[in-house]
Amino acid sequence: MKDLDRYVADKNRWASLFGNRTFSLATHSERQRVADCIDCELAPENLYCDGEISHCEAEANHKRLSRIARELIQLDPLVEISEL
């Protein structure tokens, strides 16, 4: 779960920086909120930063996000991530 924990901690750093609600893995609805973020980041236009990064960089991002998604699904099999 280290990749998932790192992902949530990073999201929380950004959220607190901008005064937004932080993320948690405590409940199913909060885990689904994290899953929705992962799903959004896995969308091709976001994964490739609208064509601003190379295919290799996008593949590395995809592998990292897929690993995080699998950890989240292990924690809560009911979360939905459509981009996997």
C-alpha angles and dihedrals in degrees: 000000000000094000092049092047090049090049092052092046090052092048089050093051090055093043093052091045090059096035094249129144112280127234129248139179095211101105137027093250091052091047089050089053089056089046090053090054091050090047090052092049090050092057108112096241090053095038091055094038088237091304095310096118133055125260090250092055091047091050091051090050090048093051092048094048092045090053090050091047092052090051090051092048089051088054094046117011090190096068115107123224110171098184094066 
